[in-house]
Amino acid sequence: MSKRVLIVDDAAFMRIKLKDILEKNGYEVAGEAQNGNEAVDKYTELKPDIVTMDITMPEKDGVEALKEIKAIDKNAIVLMCSAMGQQTMVMDAIRAGAMDFIVKPFDTERVIKALDKAIN
Amino acid sequence: MEDNSAYRDLFFEETDENLAILNQEVLQLEQHPDDKQIIDAIFRAAHTLKGMAATMGYDTMAKLTHAVENLFELVKSNQLAVSSELISLFFDSLDTLTEIVEKLRVDEDDSVDITTLVSRLEKAAAGEASADKPEIDKKHEGKTPFEFPVLEDSDKVAIASAVNSGYQLFAIGVRVEEESMMKAARAFMVISRLEQIGDFVQMNPTAETLEQGELEESFTVYFLSKEDKESIEKHVEGSSEIEEIWVKETTPDEDLNVSEGDMNRDESEDELDVEEEKTAGPSAEKKKPAAKQTIRVDLSRLDQFMNLVSELVIHRTRLEDVSEKNHLQELTEPLTQVGRITTELQELVLQLRMQPFNVVVQRFPRMMRDLTNELGKEINFVTEGENTELDRTVVSEIGEPLIHLLRNAADHGVEMPDEREKAGKPRAGTIKLSAYPEGNRVIVTLADDGKGLNPRLIEKSANKKGISTEGMTDEQIQNLIFHPGFSTAQEVTGISGRGVGMDAVSQKIASLNGKIETFSEVGKGTTFRITLPLTLSIIQSLLVKVGQETFAIPQAIIDKVNRFDEKDAISVHQKEVYHYEDRTIPLIRVHDALDLAPSTKELQHVIVVLIGEKHYALIVDDLIHQKEIVIKKLGKEISHVSNFLGATILGDGSISLILDVTSLCTRKRAHSNE
C-alpha cells in the first residue's frame, strides 16, 4: 500500500510541485496544509505516514508545528523542507525530532530518496 | 531541469502576489523601521520568491532574491539597521525583480544584468555584518580522506575507564554527498542519532563549528558505545544525502590518519570561536492577516463553468416550453426547483469571478511615492473601499487607465508646495482613490485637491490645435481633455502630458462597458468618476433586427433610441452624419457596415450610442426587446472576425451575435477618414 503523505507549505506552488513529485513516485498525498496550525490539525485528522513540513510559514512555523506533532505522536515521521540559508532552523528541527530534511529547490530524486529512507 | 511549464501560471500568480506584498511592506518599513512584523513579512515573501524561482530554474531571479533575503536576514536579526539607503536599495531590487518577472512572462529568458545590484546588496550586507558568507557552494574536487581528531591524554583516560565498563571505542567517518546543501545540518542529523546510543569523545570539526553550520563534506568522531558495529550502522541509517558512513572499532592508540596520508590540519578551528552570534530563532512570533481558505482555479475553467451554467439555463427554458405546451403538470414543480437552482448557480459563478479592487490598488502607494519624489511635490495618497469586488476581467483592465489618471493628478493636478501655500491650501496635496458598489455597478472616483481644469486654458489650447469650442459650456470644454490628441501640459514631462492618454483612458473604460465623467472646479480640484459594470459576462442588451438577423447591442453604451427619419441623415463628403441635439454625429447603417442586404423596411430606428466622449448613430430595422444576456466568446476559429463581442443563446435556443459597437464605429471612422 502506498504511504500517505501530508504536505505542509504556505506556497501553493510548492505544494503542487511536491504533490506531483510524490504522486508520480507511488506516494499518496493524504492532505495539504498551508501553515503550522493547519498542519497540526490535519495531522490529528489524517494520521499520515509522513509529513513534509516547510520551515518558513505564517501563523505557526514548521519547527513549532513539528514540536506539536511530536508531542501528539512521538513516532511521527516529519521531513523538514528548507531553503538555503536556514541551517540553524533545520538543526533546531532535528533537535526537535525531525527525521530528515529536504532542501529546496526540490529535486525529485532527492525528495524520493529521503522519503524512502524515512519510511524504512 | 524538469518540465515546469505546468506550474508557470501559478508561478506568476504567486510571484505577482509576493512582489506586491514586498512593495507594500517595504513602503511600510520606511515608515516603521523597527516593526518586527513587517520585517518578518518581507523576509517571508522574499524567501518564498527565492524558493519558487529556484524551483523553476530561473537562476537570475533566484540569485537576486537570495541576495535580498540574505540582507534581510541581517535586518531581522538586528545586525543591520533600516536606513533610507537600504530602503532605496530594496526598491531598486524590487524594480529589477519586476523587470525580470516581466521578461520571464514574455519568454523563458531572465537574463537581466544584476551584477551591480547583487554586489550592492552584498556590500550592504558585508558593511554591517562581519561574517555572513553563504554556507554552501564550496566546490570540492576529489574526496578528502577522513581526518580524525587528536585524542588528548585526558580523553585516553576516559576511554580506558569506559572500555572497562563494557564500552567499545569506534572511529566513525561520515561523508555528506558533495552536491548536498546544508552539509552541517546533514551531519548534525547523524550526530543526533548517534547521541541516542553512546557518547562522543572527540569530533572533527568541533561541535561548535557544526552548530554554526560549517562543514566541507566529511566529519569524524571518536565514539563510545555499548552497541556493536552493525547496530550503530543501522542506527544512523535513514538519513538522506549521506554518501558514506564508515564505522570502525578502534583503540586510542591506533593512528587512523596515517594510513590516509598526512593531512594538513585545518587551522580554522581556532578562528571559530570568534563569531558566536547567530540569527534569531524561528520561533519569533509571526503574524498574518487571518487567512481565508482558498484554492486557485484557472480562469478559463471558471469561464467554462459559466458557459455550462448558461447553457443549463437555456435548456431549462426549453424544458419549461415543452412542459407548458404539453400541459405536463408533474414537471412544473421539479422545473421550478431547477429554475431556482440554476439561478443560484449563475449568481455563484459570478461571485467566483469577483476580485477585490485592492488587487489593482495595492501597487499604487509605491508608484505615488516615487512620483511624489520625482516631482518634488508633497502628496497624501488615500485609498478607500479596497474591498469592493469587481469582475476579474474588469480588475485586470482598469489598472492601466487608473495609473494614467493618477499620474495626471500628481503631475498636472496637485501644485507645487509653495504654490499651494500661496493659494491658502495645505502644502501637501491629497489624491483620493475610492471605490464603492452601487446597484449592479461599481463607482470608482479619483479626486485631487489641485488646481482643477481651467476651461480658459483648455479653450486656448484647443483653439491652437484647431478644435472648435464655439458655443460650448465650460463643462463641455473641460471634457475636451478626452479629445484625441489633446494636452494642456505646458511642457511634456516624462510622467504625463503627451496628450494621447486621456483619449485612451476613456476608450478603455468604454470597452469595459463603463463610462468616465469629470467634475472640476478651478482652484479646488478635479474628480473623475468612473462607472463600471460588476461583471462583463452578463450584460443588459437591446436586441435589434437588421435584415433577417438578430443582434444584441450592449445597453450600457446606448444613449437614446428613436425612429429614424431619412431627413435627419445628411450627406457630407461621401459620408453620412445624423442630426442629434443640435450637433451632427457620424451615422452608421449597420446593414452596410456588416455587408448585409440593404434594408427594405419602411420604418427604421436610430440608436445613438456614446463611446468615450463621442456619439454615433446606428441605423437598424426593428427593435425587439431589452434582455439580460450571457456573453459567450466566439470560438477561436472565428475569433479574428471583428465587429462582434461574442454571441449569446436566446431562450428559444437560437443564437444571436453581440455587436462590438466600439469597433464598428471606430473602424468606420478610420475608413471614412481616408
Interface residues (C-beta under 8 A of the other chain):
Chain A: D10 A11 A12 F13 M14 I16 K17 D20 Q34 N35 I55 T56 M57 P58 E59 K60 D61 G62 V63 E64 S82 A83 M84 G85 Q86 Q87 T88 M89 V90 M91 D92 I94 R95 M99 D100 F101 I102 V103 K104 P105 F106 T108 R110 K113 A114 K117 A118 N120
Chain B: E2 A6 Y7 L10 F11 E14 F43 R44 H47 T48 K50 G51 M52 A54 T55 G57 H66 E69 N70 E73 P134 E135 I136 S180 M181 M182 A184 A185 F188 M189 S192 E211 G213 E237 G238 S239 S240 E241 K278 T279 G281 P282 S283 K286 K287 K288 A291 I295 R296
